[in-house]
Amino acid sequence: MKLYKKSKLQPMKPWVFGMDMTGISISDADLASGSPRAGDMIAQNPDNPKDQWLVAAEFFDKNYEDAFSDKAEIEWLRAALQCILKKAEARDQYGGIANESIAFVARKALNKGKE
């Protein structure tokens, strides 16, 4: 079996007792282990909102994290700042003092916490 990594964010919401499960797929293995239950999540295909499935709590806990947690936000900002710094250092079409200022701010932000 080949390994794959998601390239997009996965919309999900927590399963709650009494939730209408009509149209939500649940694997036989998850049913056999007692799902749906507290901690399970309901995933949704962002391109087809009617395509929904249950993600068991154990699988969710091992494989997902909040896309907007502090750690994820810091990594996203770091990547964005690195991109900005590269463009500024390359002195693309904007050139001049503006790029020097952008590069200075990006370098300062990337080094924060390393001091």
FENNORBEL-V441999 format. One record per residue. N is the residue number from 1. PHI is phi in whole degrees, -180 to 180 (* if undefined). PSI is psi in radians with two decimals (* if undefined). Layout:
BEGIN
n,phi,psi
N,PHI,PSI
N,PHI,PSI
END
This chain:
BEGIN
n,phi,psi
1,*,2.38
2,-91,2.57
3,-92,2.47
4,-132,2.66
5,-124,2.44
6,-68,2.53
7,-110,-0.05
8,-129,2.88
9,-76,2.62
10,-110,1.93
11,-67,2.30
12,-147,2.74
13,-138,2.66
14,-68,2.50
15,-74,2.41
16,-127,2.57
17,-56,2.35
18,90,-0.06
19,-63,2.40
20,-70,2.01
21,-97,0.17
22,-59,2.19
23,84,0.00
24,-99,2.11
25,-75,2.40
26,-132,2.20
27,-67,2.71
28,-60,-0.68
29,-63,-0.71
30,-70,-0.69
31,-61,-0.77
32,-64,-0.47
33,-94,0.16
34,103,0.05
35,-76,2.66
36,-78,2.53
37,-154,2.97
38,-53,2.38
39,98,-0.37
40,-68,2.70
41,-123,2.68
42,-109,2.03
43,-93,2.66
44,-135,2.36
45,-69,2.07
46,-64,-0.38
47,-90,-0.24
48,-148,1.57
49,-57,-0.34
50,-80,-0.24
51,-88,1.76
52,-131,2.63
53,-150,2.72
54,-84,2.40
55,-115,2.03
56,-61,2.54
57,-54,-0.76
58,-63,-0.77
59,-66,-0.76
60,-59,-0.85
61,-62,-0.60
62,-81,-0.45
63,-120,-0.13
64,-130,2.67
65,-143,2.77
66,-59,2.17
67,-64,-0.34
68,-117,0.51
69,-72,2.89
70,-55,-0.78
71,-61,-0.82
72,-65,-0.71
73,-64,-0.74
74,-63,-0.76
75,-64,-0.70
76,-65,-0.80
77,-64,-0.70
78,-61,-0.78
79,-64,-0.73
80,-65,-0.75
81,-65,-0.66
82,-64,-0.69
83,-65,-0.80
84,-61,-0.75
85,-62,-0.78
86,-60,-0.78
87,-64,-0.76
88,-65,-0.74
89,-68,-0.55
90,-75,-0.20
91,49,1.05
92,-62,-2.73
93,-57,-0.33
94,-82,-0.71
95,55,3.13
96,69,-2.75
97,-64,-0.57
98,-60,-0.76
99,-67,-0.62
100,-64,-0.70
101,-67,-0.76
102,-62,-0.78
103,-62,-0.73
104,-61,-0.84
105,-64,-0.76
106,-63,-0.79
107,-61,-0.76
108,-61,-0.81
109,-65,-0.71
110,-67,-0.55
111,-86,-0.18
112,-60,2.32
113,91,-0.26
114,-95,-0.14
115,-80,*
END
